[in-house]
Amino acid sequence: MNEGGQNMNTKTLSQLEDQFIGPKGTLQRKQYEKELSDLRIGYQIRYGRLKLDLTQEDLAERIGKKREFISRIENDGSNLTIKTLRDIVEIGLGGNLKIEVTV
């Protein structure tokens, strides 16, 4: 340990991602970041649903889908169309959808 009491072997999340997944810009890193983004979408939908005290069935009924569809979205978040995501957020949860594009 150094004078500040910190372990000199401590690594940041970014350093660990570089080491175990690959540096930014590599195919492996891009795939990892896409999957992480998909998981975040699912988590945000689940969080919003629980905050409103809705079951998956309740949310599904609001947007004309089956409960299994909501479960799949909450656990994966991938393969969503913008329209479906908008329906879930705006109609199902009464929220606002904001999408950010970065290059």
C-alpha positions in Angstrom: 0.0 0.0 0.0 1.1 3.6 -0.6 1.1 6.5 1.9 -2.6 7.2 1.2 -3.6 3.7 2.2 -4.5 2.7 -1.4 -3.5 -0.6 -2.9 -1.0 0.1 -5.8 -2.6 -2.8 -7.7 -6.1 -1.2 -7.8 -7.4 -0.8 -11.4 -10.2 1.3 -12.8 -13.2 -0.3 -14.5 -11.9 1.0 -17.8 -8.5 -0.6 -17.3 -10.2 -3.9 -16.4 -12.5 -3.7 -19.5 -9.4 -3.0 -21.7 -7.6 -6.0 -20.1 -10.4 -8.6 -20.1 -12.7 -7.5 -22.9 -10.4 -5.5 -25.2 -9.5 -1.9 -25.9 -12.1 0.6 -27.1 -12.7 0.3 -30.8 -12.2 -3.5 -31.0 -15.0 -5.7 -32.2 -15.1 -7.5 -28.8 -15.4 -4.2 -26.9 -18.1 -2.9 -29.3 -20.1 -6.1 -28.7 -19.7 -5.8 -25.0 -20.8 -2.2 -25.0 -23.9 -3.0 -27.1 -24.9 -5.8 -24.8 -24.4 -3.6 -21.8 -26.5 -0.9 -23.4 -29.3 -3.5 -24.1 -29.2 -4.6 -20.5 -29.5 -1.0 -19.3 -32.7 -0.5 -21.3 -34.2 -3.6 -19.8 -33.2 -2.5 -16.3 -34.7 0.9 -16.8 -38.0 -0.6 -18.0 -38.1 -2.9 -15.0 -37.3 -0.1 -12.6 -40.0 2.1 -14.1 -42.5 -0.7 -13.9 -41.7 -1.5 -10.3 -41.7 2.2 -9.3 -45.3 2.4 -10.6 -46.2 -0.9 -8.8 -47.1 -2.6 -12.1 -46.7 -6.3 -12.8 -45.3 -7.5 -16.1 -48.8 -8.5 -17.0 -50.1 -5.0 -16.3 -47.5 -3.4 -18.5 -48.0 -5.9 -21.2 -51.8 -5.2 -21.3 -51.2 -1.5 -21.5 -49.3 -1.9 -24.8 -51.1 -4.9 -26.2 -48.3 -7.4 -25.7 -47.9 -10.6 -23.7 -46.3 -10.8 -20.3 -43.5 -13.0 -21.7 -42.6 -10.2 -24.1 -42.1 -7.8 -21.2 -40.0 -10.4 -19.3 -37.8 -10.9 -22.4 -37.3 -7.1 -22.7 -36.5 -6.7 -19.0 -34.0 -9.5 -19.1 -32.3 -8.7 -22.4 -33.5 -5.4 -23.8 -32.3 -6.2 -27.3 -34.2 -6.4 -30.6 -36.6 -3.6 -29.7 -37.9 -1.3 -32.3 -38.0 2.4 -31.5 -41.9 2.2 -31.8 -42.1 -0.6 -29.3 -39.7 1.1 -26.9 -41.7 4.3 -27.3 -45.0 2.4 -26.6 -43.5 0.8 -23.4 -42.1 4.1 -22.1 -44.8 6.5 -23.1 -48.0 4.5 -23.1 -47.1 1.7 -20.7 -45.1 3.7 -18.1 -46.4 7.2 -18.8 -42.8 8.5 -19.2 -40.8 10.2 -21.9 -38.3 8.5 -24.2 -35.0 10.3 -24.8 -32.5 8.8 -27.3 -29.0 10.0 -27.6 -26.7 9.2 -30.5 -22.9 9.6 -30.1 -20.3 9.1 -32.7 
